Structures are given as structure tokens and as C-alpha cells.
Amino acid sequence: MSEAPLLVMTLLAGALLGAIFFGGLWWTVRRGLSSRRPAMLFLGSMLLRTVTALAGFYFVSQGDWRRLLACLLGFFIARVAVTRMAGPPIGKETRIAGGGGA
């Protein structure tokens, strides 16, 4: 297989890993607010998401730095996308730049 399509597929795999990681983080934060044991939920989620992402990077990159870089770029793109889709924090007042102190 040619190098360019392989890097595009690696980028897409990184985006999928990022969507799983940051989507899982978003889900955990939403569920953690009403959980009876939030510490266990956050710890378990962090471990599961981290292991999944690292294993994905390992298998997708196959020791090639260009594939790893493409995978990380896809991961970052997914971070931006999930952050925008999640929206602003609920109940937070937005501050106007240069609005002065309270």
C-alpha cells in the first residue's frame, strides 16, 4: 500500500481513538456529578481510556514515527471536535474580555 493512503487511515484511526478518549471523558464528567462513588468512576474511566489510547497508538503506529505523528494529529483533531460538540460548561457565566474586576 502506498504511504499517503496509509497515513490517512492512520490519521482516521487517531481521530477514532481521540473520539473514544474524549467522548469517554465527557460521559464520565456528566455521570460523575450524580454518582454515589465518583472517585471510583473517574479513576476507572481514566485507566480504561488511557490504556485504550496507548494500545491504539502502539498498534496503529507499528514503530513508525510518521504513523505515530499522524495518529496523534487525528487524536488532537478529535479533541477539538469533541470539545466543540460538548459546548460551554453548564451554569457558568461567560466573562467578557476587558470587563474589569468584580
Order of alpha helices (4+ residues) and beta strands (2+ residues): alpha-alpha-alpha
